[in-house]
Amino acid sequence: MAKKGKKKKSGKKRKSAKGPAIIDGISTEEMSKEQLEQHIHRLREEMEREREERNYFQLERDKINTFWEITKRQLDEGKALLRNKDREMEDMEGIQAEGEAPSVRAPEQHH
């Protein structure tokens, strides 16, 4: 029976099948240092705009979540208040029914 072992890693790294990046119709290998620096500057500006936008949307998400939680809590409080009022009404109806039962008299006959 053949022994299973770990495969040995070769010391060579595979080269990517992709060629050099093409920016503004020019490959990065053909760009001058100044062009590359301008491109880096544009990328950093874009990254900063994306970061600011991400932060804005995170704040908006947090606002919506807070609004949701507050509204849900208010709804739960409203439901609890309604249950308590219903219970009070049932208790009052029960008390009135008890109070009426002993006072039920035979109708008086007038001659």
Order of alpha helices (4+ residues) and beta strands (2+ residues): beta-beta-alpha
